[in-house]
Structure formats: C-alpha cells, structure tokens
C-alpha cells in the first residue's frame, strides 16, 4: 500500500504541474485511501486549494497535514503555507503566529523570517520588520527578494524619520494610486495605518491637464464630469 501511495502522489504532482488540478486532488485522495497518515497528500491538496484561492479549504488541509503528526519535522512547510494564506486574507496576527511555528521547527528557514518581516512592515512596525528581515538575509544572503526587502525597509525607516524632522507634506498626483503606493512604500509618505488621510487625487481619476486646472482653481468643480477621466475596465 505504501508503494501505491507514493505512486499516486507522483501522479498528483505531475497533474498539478500540468495544470490538471482536479485530477491532482483526486490522486491525493487515492494516496490518503492507501495511507491516511501520508503528510504530503494533505499538504499538496492545501497547495492546490491555495492556488485556486479557496483559502478556507487550503487552511483545513494544511491543518490536517500538521495534525497527522505534531512531531513531524516536515510540518514547518505547512505552517509556512498557512502563514501565507492568512496574510492573503489580511489575518496578520495569525500569519505571524503560523510563521513563528514554522521557525520553531526549522529555525534557519529564511522565507518565514521574510514573511514575518513583510507583515510587520505592513503594520508600520519597521523596527521589527528590519530585525526579521536581517535574520532572513543571514540564512539566505544571495536571495534578491530578501536583499531588496531589507533595503526597502531600511530606506523607508530613514525617510519616515526625515519626514518627521522636516514636517513636509507630500500629495500624490496622477490618474491612479501608483504615485501614492510608491511614495508610501519608500517612506516618503506615511501609510494609512500611520494616520495618513486620503488626498484629493487618491479619490478620483483626473488627466494631468485637469489636475493642473484644479490646483490652479483651488479644486473648484473637482467632481465636474468634464474634469474626470473615464478609465475603461
């Protein structure tokens, strides 16, 4: 039966790789029929549901993979994926807790440090974000994503400190939210969590020529249709 379980798991992996997700799930259930304690079958079903954005089902199977054997050193992989799913649902405390569980099992797993750092950065806690990101770099120093994130967090912290010193106000201009997003990402502008309110051009789309007109006329007729830009979707 063990050999059958392994064979079905390989078929499941191949089906997932080829994009045949329903077939992959079916093969995983055949694995479980052969061996109800086969960790990777539950984990792989969780991965497939995560890919399909069926997050509640993904969580259920990741938790099942962990419950099979609490002492299984492979559990860090399921805790890591659980953390990713919680973060996608904006359940930030749960995301941090799951990643910390992964690190209790595998203390050198750089990706969990990286994910915890990202959550702290999202919450505006850059001191902890930098602390965890440096740990990620310690274990995975050649990873470009990890190195870039550390640079970003350190620059954001420096720029926010400068913002507090000089007390300037930056208003994003444009016909979408990209200017504000970039400015916030690098600490040139505070985030909403840090008390920054929406500015006029975060609320509606205007062409650059009409932005000039509105600034010149102190936002008179701000929502006049002739100044608004229609963006087709």
C-alpha positions in Angstrom: 0.0 0.0 0.0 2.9 2.4 0.7 4.3 1.9 -2.8 0.8 2.6 -4.2 0.5 5.8 -2.1 3.9 7.0 -3.4 2.9 6.2 -7.0 -0.4 8.1 -6.6 1.5 11.1 -5.1 3.8 11.3 -8.0 0.8 11.2 -10.4 -0.7 14.0 -8.3 2.4 16.1 -8.5 2.6 15.6 -12.3 -1.1 16.5 -12.7 -0.6 19.7 -10.7 2.5 20.6 -12.7 0.4 20.2 -15.9 -2.4 22.3 -14.6 -4.8 19.4 -14.1 -5.7 20.5 -10.6 -8.9 18.4 -10.1 -7.0 15.3 -11.2 -4.3 16.1 -8.8 -6.8 16.4 -5.9 -8.3 13.0 -7.0 -4.9 11.4 -6.9 -4.2 12.9 -3.5 -7.4 11.3 -2.1 -6.2 8.0 -3.5 -3.0 8.5 -1.6 -5.0 9.0 1.6 -7.1 5.9 0.9 -3.8 3.9 0.8 -2.3 5.7 3.7 -4.4 8.0 5.9 -1.2 9.4 7.5 0.6 10.5 4.4 1.6 14.0 5.2 2.4 15.3 1.7 -1.1 14.3 0.3 -2.8 16.7 2.7 -0.2 19.4 2.1 -0.5 19.1 -1.7 -4.3 19.4 -1.6 -3.7 22.5 0.5 -1.4 23.9 -2.1 -3.9 23.3 -4.9 -6.7 25.0 -2.9 -4.4 27.9 -2.1 -3.6 28.2 -5.9 -7.4 28.2 -6.6 -7.9 30.9 -3.9 -10.1 28.6 -1.9 -8.4 29.7 1.2 -10.7 28.1 3.9 -10.2 24.7 2.2 -6.5 25.3 2.0 -6.3 26.1 5.7 -8.3 23.0 6.6 -5.9 20.7 4.7 -2.7 22.4 5.9 -4.0 22.0 9.5 -4.8 18.3 8.8 -1.3 17.7 7.5 0.0 19.1 10.8 -2.4 17.2 13.0 -1.4 13.8 11.5 1.9 14.0 13.4 2.7 17.0 15.6 6.3 16.0 15.8 6.9 15.7 12.1 9.8 17.9 11.1 8.1 18.5 7.7 5.4 20.4 9.5 7.3 23.7 9.0 6.2 23.6 5.3 2.5 23.5 6.2 2.9 26.2 8.9 4.7 28.4 6.3 1.9 27.9 3.7 -0.7 28.6 6.4 1.1 31.9 7.2 0.9 32.9 3.5 -2.8 32.1 3.3 -3.5 34.1 6.5 -1.6 37.0 5.1 -3.6 36.9 1.9 -6.7 37.1 4.0 -5.2 40.1 5.9 -5.2 38.0 9.1 -1.9 39.4 10.1 -1.6 38.2 13.7 -2.5 34.6 12.6 0.1 34.9 9.7 2.8 35.9 12.2 1.9 33.1 14.6 1.9 30.4 11.8 5.4 31.6 10.6 6.7 31.5 14.1 5.5 27.9 14.4 7.4 27.1 11.2 10.6 28.7 12.8 10.2 26.7 16.0 10.6 23.6 13.8 13.2 25.0 11.3 14.9 28.0 12.9 17.0 28.6 9.8 14.1 28.8 7.3 14.7 32.3 5.8 11.4 32.5 4.0 9.4 32.6 7.3 11.6 35.4 8.6 11.0 37.2 5.4 7.2 36.8 5.6 7.1 37.9 9.2 9.1 41.0 8.3 6.6 41.8 5.5 3.7 41.6 7.9 5.4 43.9 10.4 6.2 46.3 7.6 2.6 46.3 6.5 1.6 47.1 10.1 4.1 50.0 10.1 6.4 48.4 12.7 9.7 48.9 10.8 12.0 48.1 13.7 10.7 44.5 13.9 10.4 44.3 10.1 14.1 45.1 9.8 15.0 42.8 12.6 13.3 39.8 11.0 14.5 40.7 7.5 18.1 40.7 8.7 17.6 37.2 10.0 16.2 36.2 6.6 19.3 37.6 5.0 21.5 35.8 7.5 20.2 32.5 6.2 19.7 33.4 2.6 22.1 36.1 1.7 22.0 35.6 -2.0 18.3 35.9 -2.4 17.5 39.1 -4.4 13.9 39.4 -3.0 15.2 39.2 0.6 18.0 41.7 0.0 15.7 44.2 -1.8 13.1 44.0 1.0 15.8 44.8 3.6 17.0 47.8 1.6 13.4 48.9 1.2 12.6 48.6 5.0 15.8 50.5 6.0 15.2 53.3 3.4 11.6 53.6 4.4 12.5 53.9 8.1 15.2 56.6 7.3 12.8 58.5 5.0 10.0 58.5 7.6 12.4 59.8 10.2 13.3 62.6 7.9 9.6 63.3 7.2 9.1 63.8 10.9 12.1 66.1 11.2 11.1 68.4 8.4 7.3 68.0 8.7 6.7 68.3 5.0 3.5 67.1 3.3 3.6 65.2 0.0 0.5 65.0 -2.1 0.4 62.3 -4.8 -0.7 63.4 -8.3 -1.9 61.1 -11.1 -4.8 59.2 -12.5 -4.3 56.1 -10.4 -3.0 55.2 -6.9 0.5 54.3 -8.1 2.2 57.6 -7.0 0.8 57.2 -3.5 1.7 53.5 -3.4 5.3 54.1 -4.4 5.7 57.1 -2.0 4.3 55.1 0.9 6.4 52.0 0.0 9.6 54.1 0.4 8.5 56.1 3.4 8.3 59.4 1.6 4.6 59.5 2.6 3.1 57.9 5.7 0.7 55.0 5.3 -3.0 54.9 6.3 -2.1 52.8 9.3 0.2 55.7 10.3 -2.7 58.2 10.2 -2.3 59.5 6.7 -5.6 60.5 5.2 -6.6 60.2 1.6 -5.8 63.2 -0.6 -8.0 64.6 -3.4 -6.2 62.7 -6.2 -6.5 59.4 -4.3 -10.3 59.6 -4.7 -10.9 60.1 -8.4 -9.1 59.8 -11.7 -8.1 63.1 -13.5 -6.0 63.7 -16.5 -2.7 65.6 -15.9 -4.0 68.8 -17.6 -7.1 68.7 -15.4 -5.0 68.2 -12.3 -3.2 71.5 -13.2 -6.6 73.2 -13.7 -7.9 72.0 -10.3 -4.8 73.0 -8.4 -4.9 76.5 -10.1 -8.5 77.0 -9.2 -8.4 75.6 -5.6 -10.3 72.4 -6.5 -13.4 74.2 -7.8 -15.6 71.8 -9.8 -13.5 68.9 -8.5 -16.1 66.3 -9.5 -17.4 68.0 -12.6 -17.5 65.3 -15.3 -15.6 67.4 -17.7 -12.5 67.1 -15.4 -12.9 63.5 -14.5 -11.1 60.9 -16.6 -13.0 57.7 -17.6 -11.0 54.5 -17.3 -12.5 51.6 -19.2 -12.4 48.2 -17.5 
